[in-house]
Amino acid sequence: MRFYKLISLSISVCLCSASAWGLAISTQKPGTLSEALKDAGTVTDLTVTGPIDATDLYYIGRNMPGVVTLDLSGAEILASRGLKIDGYTDFSQGTLAPGVFSGTSLRSVILPTQAGLVIGDGAFMGSALVNVTVPANVDSIGLGAFSGCESLENVTLSACRMGESVFSDCPVLETVNIGSATTIPTATFKRCAGLSSVKGSEKITYIGDEAFAGDVCLTDFAFGNSLTYIGTDAFAGSGLKTANLKDAAALIHLGEHSFAGTPVEEVTLPNKMEIIADGLFFNSTSLKAITVPAQVYTIGAFAFAQTGLSEVLLSEGLSEIGDYAMANATDLQHIDAVALEKVPSLGQDVWVGVDQQSVLLSLFETVADEFAADEQWSKFTFDIRGDRDAVNDLETHNDIEGRFVGYNLYVRSDPETIDEVRLYDIAGRHLVRLNPQTTTVTVDTSDFDGNIFIINVKLNNGDTATLKLARR
């Protein structure tokens, strides 16, 4: 007696060309898709509705190489177990199995709408997808799920959980829309050389290790006030030219080498930062000036090594500078230490490779002897100021005059034009930066608290001056 398996399928077929097919299949039972398909290798556009399982999905991925468009919006993925596929035997409900569409010719996919959808490890790795929009019903995305997709151009995220390296090594990925996501895990967009725009980045609260490392076209990034964590090497080797973290008031961790090897030119660090991590700006050769926030007590090893720094403003609470922190910063011209009341301890060869005799170290006479007694500090050319407590509303230095009249600060140079004016409060917080290109400039300070200000002035001929003025 013969037994026959009854299979209920509804199939509609559209002949697109002599060698390409559009096919819609509605299944009644999971695991039966392969039995309904003939000439599977010629299908280019496939729509599947009804219950399916991992065996159906793997069949599409392994036996239908011509499929470029896949619509699973009407399909429901059920659990299955027993059959060993790629080393796996148990497949959960609502899960696109690991590696299921890896290396395929898929250019477009619409995912199932069932709640709690899981995209497994490497599910679309190395596929031909062009655009990815992660819908709100996705619960999680596994390790490297979309990595190595060489045609991927645009990504829109949702608030799902993500594993590491989800979109790494996608060379032509150009635009990422953060959507409702707030966390960017480790290496999410690592080595996406074409990435130039991250929309909605100001909503991000967590940026993991190497998240944007090697993204050489990423020149700008908005850091928001909810950001709490930036991991090690997060932007290392990227194309960032500015790093404005002033509004990142909640930031509690800025990892080692976060901006190392970038062309960053301008940096504003958070006011509440206490530690500048090891190698933070290592080999960022375009970085010309840095203001160390008032609460920083440690500058880590190699933090500013091999940068283009010409000027550094040190914070009043600074107590330690690590090994090789400014090694080979050969453009260094001026260290402003007027806020320091004691000599910070130094690691090994902090300024090795720097011609220290050509660098001006500005400090008050009350601490000059202590600095002179330290072997590394003593090699600088000292610019010694008078009594720390004797601060006037008028000061002249290097033919540069600064004066307060009420809330207005007047800075004048004769005859050279003024290239740049930077205003800081007594705690070292950066308040204003101007590039007037004139011989006089007026700054309205009515919006700023405190009455003691530090003014850094740079002329077009390269001369600089640091003034400390009282607003009376």
Secondary structure as UniProt FT lines:
FT   STRAND          9..15
FT   STRAND          21..27
FT   TURN            30..31
FT   HELIX           33..36
FT   HELIX           40..42
FT   STRAND          43..52
FT   HELIX           54..63
FT   TURN            65..66
FT   STRAND          69..71
FT   TURN            73..74
FT   STRAND          75..77
FT   STRAND          80..85
FT   TURN            86..87
FT   STRAND          88..91
FT   TURN            93..94
FT   STRAND          95..96
FT   TURN            98..103
FT   STRAND          108..110
FT   TURN            115..116
FT   STRAND          117..119
FT   TURN            121..126
FT   STRAND          131..133
FT   TURN            136..137
FT   STRAND          138..141
FT   TURN            143..148
FT   TURN            150..151
FT   STRAND          154..156
FT   STRAND          161..162
FT   TURN            164..169
FT   TURN            171..172
FT   STRAND          175..177
FT   TURN            179..180
FT   STRAND          183..184
FT   TURN            186..191
FT   TURN            193..194
FT   STRAND          197..199
FT   HELIX           201..203
FT   STRAND          206..207
FT   TURN            209..214
FT   TURN            216..217
FT   TURN            225..226
FT   STRAND          229..230
FT   TURN            232..237
FT   STRAND          242..244
FT   TURN            246..247
FT   TURN            249..250
FT   STRAND          253..254
FT   TURN            256..261
FT   STRAND          266..268
FT   TURN            271..272
FT   STRAND          275..276
FT   TURN            278..283
FT   TURN            285..286
FT   STRAND          289..291
FT   TURN            294..295
FT   STRAND          298..299
FT   TURN            301..306
FT   STRAND          311..313
FT   TURN            316..317
FT   STRAND          320..321
FT   TURN            323..328
FT   TURN            330..331
FT   STRAND          334..336
FT   TURN            338..339
FT   STRAND          345..346
FT   TURN            348..353
FT   HELIX           356..358
FT   STRAND          360..364
FT   HELIX           365..372
FT   TURN            375..376
FT   HELIX           377..379
FT   STRAND          381..385
FT   TURN            388..389
FT   STRAND          394..397
FT   TURN            398..399
FT   STRAND          400..405
FT   TURN            406..407
FT   STRAND          408..413
FT   STRAND          418..425
FT   TURN            426..427
FT   STRAND          430..434
FT   STRAND          440..444
FT   TURN            446..447
FT   STRAND          452..459
FT   TURN            460..461
FT   STRAND          464..470
//
